[in-house]
C-alpha cells in the first residue's frame, strides 16, 4: 500500500469479506484488511479496507483502497491488487453466480 506517486512498498495482509451489496448492474464487495503481525501501516493510513466493484457475473470493474470507510490517497501495489483479485475470484465469485 502506498500513497499515489510514492515508491511501492509491499505489505502482507489477510482479507475477509464483510458485506456484499447488489446495486443495479453492479455488486459492491466490502473487505476488511488485517495486516500480518510484523507489518506496519504506511504513515497516514489509519484503518484500511477494500471496496471491490464487480459485475453481476463476478468480473472485477474496480478495486478501491479505503481508509476509515472512505476513498483515500492510498493505492495497492500491483502485487497487492493481484492478491485482492485472487481473493475475489477464489472466495466471492461463486457466491455471486449462485445468487443470480
N, C-alpha and C positions, 0 to 999 in steps of 0.2 A: 504494500500500500504506500502510496506516495502522493504528495501534492502535485497538481498539474505542473509540468515543467521541471520537476525535481528529478534527481537521479533515482532510478528504480532500486528499491530495497525489498527483497522477498521476505514474506512473513509466513510462518506456519500457523494454520488455524483449522478449526473444526466447524462445520456448518450444520445447522438444524433448521428444518422448516417450521416456521411459527404460524403461518397463515397462507391460505390460497384463496384468492378473491377473483371471481369471474366478473368481468366488466365489458359487456358487449362482445366484440370480437377478440378481446384480449383477456389474458389471465395474469394477474399480478401474484407473484410468489415472493413472500417475505421470508428472509432467512436471518437467523441470529448467527453471529460470528464470535467464536470463542478462541482466543489466542492460545497457542501452546504455552506450557508453563515457563519456558525460558525466553519467551518473546515479549517485547515491549511495543506499545502503540507508537506510531510516529507522533512527534510533537504537534499538538493542535487537534489531534483526532481523539475524541473523548469516549464515544460509545458507538462503535461501528456496527452496522447491519447492512443487509443487502436487499435490494428490490430487483427481481428479475421479471421482465415483462415478456410473456410468451404468447404465441398464437394459440388457438383452441386445440391444435394438434401437437403442441409442445415445442414448436420451433422458437428459439430464443430470438427476440427482437431487440432487447436492450438489457444491459446489466448496469445497475447504478449502486455505487457505494454510498450509503447514507451515514450521517453522523447525528446522533440523537434523534433519529427518525426523519431527518430532512436531507435534501441534496447537500452535498459537501464539496469542498475544493480538493478532495482526495479522489484518487482512482486506483484501480488494481493494476498490478504489473501484468504482463502478458501471461505469465505462468499462473498467477493467482486467478486471473479471469478464466483460464482453462480449467482450473480446479472447480470453480463455481459452475461452469458449464457442464462438466462431467457429473457433478452432484445432481444437477437438474436432470440430465439425461438418465442417470442411474436410479435416482430416488423419486423423481416427481413426474416425469413424462407418462409413465404407466398409469398413475393416478388421474392425470388429465384426460387421457384417452378413454379410460373406463367410465368417466363421468359424462361423456358426451352422449 
